[in-house]
Amino acid sequence: MSENTLPPDAKRIFDAKREWHRKQARKPLKEKVRDLLQMQRDYYPILKARGGLKAWQKPWDIEP
């Protein structure tokens, strides 16, 4: 399925995601690391609820 045949909602989502990635690519490294750490903190409760976390799956306890 090409982008031209996508439903309008899917095209809007893909376009928004593409723009988000462009903005992320232009950020300084410190902001990228800060975003990564926040994503880890946000995702941690989901991983923890699934059980069996390994040490490398726990969020880093640091601030950039």
DSSP file (Angstrom, degrees, kcal/mol; ACC not computed):
  #  RESIDUE AA STRUCTURE BP1 BP2  ACC     N-H-->O    O-->H-N    N-H-->O    O-->H-N    TCO  KAPPA ALPHA  PHI   PSI    X-CA   Y-CA   Z-CA
    1    1 A M              0   0    0      0, 0.0     2,-0.1     0, 0.0     5,-0.0   0.000 360.0 360.0 360.0 123.2    0.0    0.0    0.0
    2    2 A S    >   -     0   0    0      1,-0.1     3,-1.3     4,-0.0     4,-0.3  -0.401 360.0-104.6 -87.0 168.2    1.5    3.3   -1.1
    3    3 A E  G >  S+     0   0    0      1,-0.3     3,-0.9     2,-0.2    -1,-0.1   0.799 118.8  62.6 -62.6 -27.1    1.1    6.6    0.8
    4    4 A N  G 3  S+     0   0    0      1,-0.2    -1,-0.3     7,-0.0     7,-0.0   0.728 104.1  47.2 -71.2 -20.7   -1.4    7.7   -2.0
    5    5 A T  G <  S+     0   0    0     -3,-1.3    -1,-0.2     2,-0.1    -2,-0.2   0.350  86.1 115.3-102.8   5.9   -3.8    4.9   -1.1
    6    6 A L  S <  S-     0   0    0     -3,-0.9    -3,-0.0    -4,-0.3    -4,-0.0  -0.431  75.8-103.0 -73.2 147.9   -3.8    5.4    2.6
    7    7 A P     >  -     0   0    0      0, 0.0     4,-2.4     0, 0.0     3,-0.3  -0.369  37.3-108.5 -62.4 153.1   -7.0    6.5    4.4
    8    8 A P  H  > S+     0   0    0      0, 0.0     4,-2.3     0, 0.0     5,-0.2   0.859 118.2  52.5 -55.8 -39.2   -6.9   10.2    5.3
    9    9 A D  H  > S+     0   0    0      2,-0.2     4,-2.1     1,-0.2     5,-0.1   0.913 110.2  47.5 -64.6 -41.5   -6.6    9.5    9.0
   10   10 A A  H  > S+     0   0    0     -3,-0.3     4,-2.7     2,-0.2     5,-0.2   0.906 111.2  51.1 -66.4 -41.1   -3.6    7.2    8.5
   11   11 A K  H  X S+     0   0    0     -4,-2.4     4,-2.6     1,-0.2    -2,-0.2   0.916 109.5  50.8 -61.8 -42.5   -1.9    9.7    6.2
   12   12 A R  H  X S+     0   0    0     -4,-2.3     4,-2.2    -5,-0.2    -1,-0.2   0.902 111.6  47.9 -61.5 -41.6   -2.4   12.5    8.8
   13   13 A I  H  X S+     0   0    0     -4,-2.1     4,-2.5     2,-0.2    -2,-0.2   0.929 112.8  47.4 -65.5 -45.9   -0.8   10.2   11.5
   14   14 A F  H  X S+     0   0    0     -4,-2.7     4,-2.4     1,-0.2    -2,-0.2   0.896 112.3  50.3 -63.4 -39.7    2.2    9.3    9.3
   15   15 A D  H  X S+     0   0    0     -4,-2.6     4,-2.2    -5,-0.2    -1,-0.2   0.914 111.5  48.0 -64.2 -42.3    2.7   13.0    8.4
   16   16 A A  H  X S+     0   0    0     -4,-2.2     4,-2.4     2,-0.2    -2,-0.2   0.903 112.2  49.5 -64.7 -40.7    2.6   14.0   12.0
   17   17 A K  H  X S+     0   0    0     -4,-2.5     4,-2.3     2,-0.2    -2,-0.2   0.910 109.9  51.1 -65.0 -41.6    5.0   11.2   12.9
   18   18 A R  H  X S+     0   0    0     -4,-2.4     4,-1.9     1,-0.2    -2,-0.2   0.914 111.4  47.7 -61.2 -43.7    7.4   12.3   10.1
   19   19 A E  H  X S+     0   0    0     -4,-2.2     4,-2.4     2,-0.2    -2,-0.2   0.897 109.1  53.8 -65.7 -40.4    7.3   15.9   11.3
   20   20 A W  H  X S+     0   0    0     -4,-2.4     4,-2.4     1,-0.2    -2,-0.2   0.916 109.0  49.5 -58.9 -43.6    8.0   14.8   14.9
   21   21 A H  H  X S+     0   0    0     -4,-2.3     4,-2.3     2,-0.2    -1,-0.2   0.881 108.9  52.3 -64.9 -37.9   11.0   12.9   13.8
   22   22 A R  H  X S+     0   0    0     -4,-1.9     4,-1.2     2,-0.2    -1,-0.2   0.926 110.8  47.4 -62.6 -43.7   12.3   15.9   11.8
   23   23 A K  H  X S+     0   0    0     -4,-2.4     4,-0.6     1,-0.2     3,-0.5   0.911 111.2  51.3 -63.7 -42.0   12.0   18.1   14.9
   24   24 A Q  H >< S+     0   0    0     -4,-2.4     3,-1.2     1,-0.2    -1,-0.2   0.897 105.6  55.7 -61.4 -40.8   13.7   15.5   17.1
   25   25 A A  H 3< S+     0   0    0     -4,-2.3    -1,-0.2     1,-0.3    -2,-0.2   0.796 105.8  52.1 -64.3 -28.1   16.6   15.3   14.6
   26   26 A R  H 3< S+     0   0    0     -4,-1.2    -1,-0.3    -3,-0.5    -2,-0.2   0.563  88.8 103.7 -85.6  -8.2   17.2   19.1   14.9
   27   27 A K  S << S-     0   0    0     -3,-1.2    -3,-0.0    -4,-0.6     2,-0.0  -0.378  80.4-103.1 -74.1 151.5   17.4   19.0   18.7
   28   28 A P     >  -     0   0    0      0, 0.0     4,-1.9     0, 0.0     3,-0.5  -0.337  35.4-107.4 -66.9 157.8   20.7   19.3   20.6
   29   29 A L  H  > S+     0   0    0      1,-0.2     4,-2.5     2,-0.2     5,-0.2   0.873 117.4  57.6 -56.2 -42.1   22.1   16.1   22.0
   30   30 A K  H  > S+     0   0    0      1,-0.2     4,-2.1     2,-0.2    -1,-0.2   0.893 108.1  46.8 -59.7 -40.3   21.3   17.1   25.6
   31   31 A E  H  > S+     0   0    0     -3,-0.5     4,-2.5     2,-0.2    -1,-0.2   0.870 109.9  53.7 -68.9 -36.5   17.6   17.5   24.8
   32   32 A K  H  X S+     0   0    0     -4,-1.9     4,-2.3     2,-0.2    -2,-0.2   0.916 110.4  46.8 -63.1 -42.3   17.5   14.2   22.9
   33   33 A V  H  X S+     0   0    0     -4,-2.5     4,-2.6     2,-0.2    -2,-0.2   0.911 110.7  52.5 -66.1 -41.6   18.9   12.4   26.0
   34   34 A R  H  X S+     0   0    0     -4,-2.1     4,-2.0    -5,-0.2    -2,-0.2   0.918 110.7  47.9 -59.2 -43.8   16.4   14.2   28.2
   35   35 A D  H  X S+     0   0    0     -4,-2.5     4,-2.4     2,-0.2    -1,-0.2   0.904 110.6  51.7 -63.3 -42.0   13.6   13.0   25.9
   36   36 A L  H  X S+     0   0    0     -4,-2.3     4,-2.2     1,-0.2    -2,-0.2   0.925 109.6  49.1 -61.2 -45.3   14.9    9.4   26.0
   37   37 A L  H  X S+     0   0    0     -4,-2.6     4,-2.1     1,-0.2    -1,-0.2   0.888 110.9  50.5 -62.9 -38.7   15.1    9.4   29.8
   38   38 A Q  H  X S+     0   0    0     -4,-2.0     4,-2.4     2,-0.2    -1,-0.2   0.900 108.7  51.6 -66.9 -39.5   11.5   10.7   30.0
   39   39 A M  H  X S+     0   0    0     -4,-2.4     4,-2.4     2,-0.2    -2,-0.2   0.895 108.6  52.0 -62.8 -39.0   10.3    8.0   27.6
   40   40 A Q  H  X S+     0   0    0     -4,-2.2     4,-1.7     1,-0.2    -2,-0.2   0.932 110.6  47.6 -61.6 -44.9   12.0    5.3   29.7
   41   41 A R  H  < S+     0   0    0     -4,-2.1    -2,-0.2     1,-0.2    -1,-0.2   0.887 113.5  48.2 -63.9 -38.6   10.2    6.7   32.8
   42   42 A D  H  < S+     0   0    0     -4,-2.4     4,-0.3     1,-0.2    -1,-0.2   0.880 115.8  43.2 -68.7 -38.2    6.9    6.7   31.0
   43   43 A Y  H >X S+     0   0    0     -4,-2.4     4,-2.0     1,-0.2     3,-0.6   0.693  93.5  83.7 -82.7 -20.5    7.3    3.2   29.6
   44   44 A Y  H 3X S+     0   0    0     -4,-1.7     4,-3.0     1,-0.2     5,-0.2   0.881  85.6  53.6 -55.1 -46.7    8.6    1.6   32.8
   45   45 A P  H 3> S+     0   0    0      0, 0.0     4,-2.1     0, 0.0    -1,-0.2   0.858 109.2  50.7 -59.8 -32.7    5.2    1.0   34.5
   46   46 A I  H <> S+     0   0    0     -3,-0.6     4,-1.3    -4,-0.3    -2,-0.2   0.944 113.3  44.1 -68.2 -47.4    4.1   -0.9   31.4
   47   47 A L  H  X S+     0   0    0     -4,-2.0     4,-0.8     1,-0.2     3,-0.3   0.911 113.4  51.7 -62.1 -42.3    7.2   -3.1   31.4
   48   48 A K  H >< S+     0   0    0     -4,-3.0     3,-0.8     1,-0.2    -1,-0.2   0.891 106.0  54.1 -63.6 -39.8    6.9   -3.6   35.2
   49   49 A A  H 3< S+     0   0    0     -4,-2.1    -1,-0.2     1,-0.3    -2,-0.2   0.811 104.6  55.1 -64.6 -29.7    3.3   -4.7   34.9
   50   50 A R  H 3< S-     0   0    0     -4,-1.3    -1,-0.3    -3,-0.3    -2,-0.2   0.707 108.2-144.2 -75.3 -19.6    4.3   -7.3   32.3
   51   51 A G    <<  +     0   0    0     -4,-0.8    -1,-0.1    -3,-0.8    -2,-0.1   0.076  65.9  78.2  82.7 166.9    6.8   -8.7   34.9
   52   52 A G        -     0   0    0      1,-0.2     2,-0.2    -4,-0.1    -4,-0.1   0.869  58.8-176.2  64.8  42.6   10.2  -10.1   34.6
   53   53 A L        -     0   0    0     -5,-0.1     2,-0.2     2,-0.0    -1,-0.2  -0.464  14.7-144.1 -72.1 140.7   12.3   -7.0   34.2
   54   54 A K    >   -     0   0    0     -2,-0.2     3,-1.8     1,-0.1     4,-0.4  -0.626  29.7-104.2 -95.3 162.1   15.9   -7.3   33.6
   55   55 A A  G >  S+     0   0    0      1,-0.3     3,-1.2    -2,-0.2    -1,-0.1   0.853 120.6  56.0 -56.6 -37.0   18.4   -4.7   35.0
   56   56 A W  G 3  S+     0   0    0      1,-0.2    -1,-0.3     4,-0.0     4,-0.1   0.614  98.9  62.9 -74.4 -10.3   18.9   -3.1   31.6
   57   57 A Q  G <  S+     0   0    0     -3,-1.8    -1,-0.2     2,-0.1    -2,-0.2   0.525  82.5  95.9 -90.3  -6.2   15.1   -2.5   31.3
   58   58 A K  S <  S-     0   0    0     -3,-1.2   -17,-0.1    -4,-0.4     3,-0.1  -0.610  86.6 -99.6 -85.7 144.5   14.9   -0.2   34.3
   59   59 A P        -     0   0    0      0, 0.0     2,-0.3     0, 0.0    -1,-0.1  -0.257  39.4-106.0 -61.7 148.2   15.1    3.6   33.7
   60   60 A W        -     0   0    0      1,-0.1     2,-1.4    -4,-0.1   -19,-0.1  -0.573  22.3-137.2 -73.4 135.0   18.4    5.3   34.3
   61   61 A D        +     0   0    0     -2,-0.3     2,-0.3    -3,-0.1    -1,-0.1  -0.518  66.4 103.7 -93.9  66.6   18.4    7.3   37.5
   62   62 A I        -     0   0    0     -2,-1.4    -2,-0.1   -25,-0.0     0, 0.0  -0.934  59.0-140.6-140.4 162.1   20.2   10.3   36.0
   63   63 A E              0   0    0     -2,-0.3   -29,-0.1     1,-0.0    -2,-0.0  -0.995 360.0 360.0-123.4 132.5   19.4   13.8   34.9
   64   64 A P              0   0    0      0, 0.0   -30,-0.1     0, 0.0   -31,-0.1   0.513 360.0 360.0 -71.7 360.0   21.1   15.3   31.8
